[in-house]
Amino acid sequence: MYPRVKDVKPTDDYKLVLTFTNDEVKIFDVTPYLEKGFFKQLKDKSYFKNVKPFMDSVQWQNGQDFCPDMLYLDSQNV
């Protein structure tokens, strides 16, 4: 099992700065998902910035989320 998200900070350019349970800090780019179905709502920057850590991953108030393994594997090291 990969490390899980313990903290998230959104950026102005649709990226998430993630801190994982092993204290690694990585950046996940959300832009490839902004034109896909349920994720289109994330284009609203004020909505995007309301992301919170949730159940080892991240989630927005209307339920958009990402698999925690995907967040870890597809993020870039800081």
C-alpha positions in Angstrom: 0.0 0.0 0.0 1.3 3.5 -0.9 1.4 6.4 1.5 -1.9 8.3 2.0 -2.7 12.0 1.9 -2.5 13.8 5.3 -2.6 17.4 4.0 -3.5 19.2 0.8 -2.9 22.8 -0.4 -4.4 23.9 -3.7 -2.5 26.3 -6.0 -3.8 28.9 -8.5 -2.8 26.8 -11.5 -5.0 23.7 -10.6 -2.3 21.8 -8.8 -2.5 20.1 -5.4 0.5 20.2 -3.1 0.1 17.0 -1.2 1.8 15.8 2.0 1.7 12.1 2.5 1.8 10.0 5.6 5.5 9.3 5.0 6.1 13.1 5.0 6.8 13.2 1.3 5.5 16.3 -0.4 4.4 16.0 -4.0 2.5 17.9 -6.6 -0.5 16.5 -8.5 -1.7 18.3 -11.6 -5.5 18.4 -11.9 -5.7 20.2 -15.3 -6.0 17.0 -17.4 -9.2 16.2 -15.6 -10.9 19.6 -15.8 -12.8 18.8 -19.0 -14.1 15.4 -17.8 -17.6 15.0 -16.5 -17.9 15.5 -12.8 -14.6 17.3 -12.6 -15.6 20.2 -14.8 -16.9 22.0 -11.6 -13.2 22.2 -10.5 -12.6 24.8 -13.1 -14.2 27.3 -10.7 -11.1 28.4 -8.8 -13.0 29.3 -5.6 -14.5 25.8 -5.6 -11.2 24.2 -6.5 -9.5 25.8 -3.5 -12.0 24.3 -1.1 -10.4 20.8 -1.4 -9.9 19.0 1.9 -8.1 15.8 3.0 -10.7 13.0 3.2 -10.3 9.3 4.0 -6.6 9.1 3.0 -7.2 11.1 -0.2 -8.7 14.5 -1.1 -12.3 15.5 -1.7 -14.4 18.6 -2.7 -17.8 19.4 -1.2 -19.8 17.8 -4.1 -17.9 14.5 -3.9 -15.1 14.9 -6.5 -12.1 12.9 -5.4 -9.1 10.9 -6.6 -7.9 7.5 -5.7 -5.1 7.8 -3.1 -2.8 5.5 -5.0 -3.2 7.5 -8.1 -2.4 10.7 -6.2 0.8 9.2 -5.0 1.9 7.5 -8.2 1.0 10.4 -10.6 2.4 13.2 -8.5 5.7 14.8 -9.1 8.3 15.2 -6.3 8.8 18.7 -5.0 
